[in-house]
């Protein structure tokens, strides 16, 4: 059975939830593979890093290795590569036999008004997320060492001219690839199987939040994901969610890098 979008264009009842789950498994598998490659590359090319046995015995060397891994993982190059190959390519891989329906399935319907709404939503969601994080911190204290490490790495990677690369990688590329995957392909799959856009938004938002592996940021990320899902359904376009995601990430990056100045 075929479904139709708001323009009356008939689109296949595809993907289904099964394809969405398979795509997620593939995406996480690629992400894990890239992470392992990164760790092996650092351990074999960094002259200050000894063998594994010595690292396990020397806490200072272990801390140095952790810092180098985190620094590389948050570099604009790795973030861009991870975004494209972990999430960006799979929707188009699964839809390669349905090229004529890609626009309708992924809701690639561009209009300026919803795009501006997405940008404004991204700005608003930063305030919501910061407020939620503050409220959560009153009950759960984040690990100060982890927070200090991440802040230091972000400053090292993105202070100065590289900030533009950071906005491009964390904002534009990540925003596009993750939204095409989650709110474009995955949410459409659950929507087709469950016959409910709201359940699809809820399930996709939960998966999106869990994938980010951020305990302190679980509620803010979930609220952001729900907002982006609603934007997609209400506008029948993926672009407001991309704009919201890119704006949100770019502002958070700016606050992290320059907030202590």
N, C-alpha and C positions, 0 to 999 in steps of 0.2 A: 504494500500500500504506500502511496506517495503522500507527502504533506505539501502544503503550499505556504510560502511566506506572505508578507503583507502586500507584496506587489502581485500576488496571484501566480507566481512562477512555481511550477510543480518541481519539488525536490524529492529525491529518494529518501526512504525511511532508513537512513544510514548517516553516521555510524550508530551502532547500538551500544549498550553499556559494556558488552563483551569487548568490543574493539577499543573502547575507552580505557578499560582496565589493562588490556594487552599493551596499548600504547604507553600507559603509565609505567608498566613493568620495564618496557624497553628503555624509556626515558631515564628511569632510575638506574638501570643497568649501565647505560652509557655514562651517567653522572658518576657512578662508582668507579667505572673503568678509568675515566679521566682523572679522578682523584688519586687512584693508585699509580697511574703514570706520573702524576705530579710528584708524589712522595718518592717514588723510585728515582726520578730525575734529580730531585734535590739531594737525595742521599748519595747519588753516584757522581754528582758534579760539584758539590760544595766541598772545598778543601778542608774546611774546619770541622766537618762532620765525620767522625770515625765510623767503625763498623757497628753493627746492631748490638753486639754484646757489650761493647764499651759504652754505647749510648744508654743502655739499660742500667749500667753500673754508675754512670756519672750523671747526676741530676742536672747539672749545668748544661751539659751537651744535649740532654733531652729537651730542656727548655729552649735551647737555641734552635734545635730542629723544629720544635712546635712553632716557634716564631717565624722561621723561614717558610714553613708550610702555609701558615695563616697568611703571611705577607703575599706569597705567590697566589694563593687561592682567591684573595681579594684584589688581585691585580686586574686592570681593565682587560688585558689580553685573555686571561683565563676565564673571567666572567663572560666575556663575549663569546668565546669558543664554547663554553659550557652551555650558555643560553641557546645558541644556534643548534648544536649537535645533540643536546639532551632533550630540548623541547621544541625548537623551531621547525625541525625537518619532519617530525613524525606525522603531523596532520596531513601534510602534502604527500607523504609516502603512502598513507592509507587511502588517500583520495585520488591517487594517480590514475585510477581507472574511471574516475568520475570527474574528470577535469572540467567538463561543462557545467558541473553543479557546485564547484568549489566556492564560488562567490556566495551562493545562497546558503550552503551548508555552514560555512564559517561566518556568515553574516558580514561579508565585506561590502557593506553599503555605506558609502561615504557621503556625509552632509556636514556642512560647517557648524550648524547650530548644536547638534549633539556632541560634536568634538569639543566645542567650547564648554559645554556642560561637563564633559569629562575632565577638562583641565581644572575648572573651578571645584569639581568634586575632589580631585586630587589634593588641592590646597586645603579644602575643608577637612579631609580625612587625616591630614598631618596633625591638625589641632586635636581631632578626636583621638588619634593614636597616642599623642603625647599625654593627653589627659588620662587616658586609660592606663598607660604605662606608669604614670605618677601614682594613680590610685592603687595599682597592683603592688608597687614598690612599698606601700605603706604596710602591706601584709607579708610580702615575700621579698627578701633582700637579694638583689642580684650579686653574683660573685664579683667582688671588686677587681680581682686579678684578671678575670676574663674580660670585663668591661674595659679595663685599662689597656689590655693587649689589643683589643679590637680598635679602640680609639687611636692608639699609637700607630697601628698598621694602616688605618684609613688616612691618617695625616701623612705618613711617609709615602703612601701610594698616590695620593690625590692632591696634596698641597702644591700650588704653583700651576705651571702650564698643563700638567697631567689631569687637572680637574676637569677640563673639557672632555678628555678621553673617558673620565669616570662617568660624566653625565651621559655620554654616548653609550657606554657599555652598560652601566647599571640602570640608566633611565630608558633610553630609546630601545636598545637591542633587547635587554631583559624584559622591558614592558611589552614589546611586540611579540617576542617568542613565547613568553609565558601566557599571555592572553590568547594568542592563537591556539595554544595547546589546551589551556584549562577552560576559558570561557568560550572559545571557538569550537574546538573538536570535542573535548571531554564532556562539556556541559550539554552539547547537542546530543551526544550518545545517551546520556542518562535521561534527557528530555524525551527522546524517541522511545526509550524502553519503558519509562515510568509514566509517560503521558502527562507529566506535570512539570512545568518550568520551575516552579517553586521548590519542589523536591530536588530537582536537578541543580538548582542554585545552591541549596543547602549541602548536598553531598559533595559537589565540586568544591565548595568553599572549605569544607572539612578536610578534604584531601589536600587542597592547596596549602592550608595552614599546617597540616602535619608534615608535609614535604619540606617545609622551611625549617623544621627542627629548632624552633625558637620557643622555649618554655615561657620566658618572661614576655615574649611578644605574641603568645598564642591568641589571646583575645583581640588585641588590636589588628593582627593580621586577618583573623577570621572576620571581623567587622568590615575591614577593607575589602576582603574577597566577596562578602555578601553584597556590599554596595556596588562593586564592579559587575557582579552577576545581574543585579537588578537593572543597572544601566544598559546592559546588553539586551535583556529581554524587553525593556520598556522602549528602547530606541530601535530594536531590531538591527543593531549594528555593533560590531566588535570594536570600532574605532574609539568610542567614548571610554571604554574600559582600558584600551591601550594608552590613551591620553591621560586618564586618571592614574594608572600604574606608573607611567613614565614621570609624570609630575610629582607624584608622591615620592618615588625613589630619589629623584633629583633633589627635592627639598630636604629629605632626610640626609642625603649625602652632604649637602651644603651645611646643614646644622652640625653634622658629625665632624666634618673637616675644619670648619671655621668657627664653630660654636665656642671654642675655648680661646679665640683670639681676643 
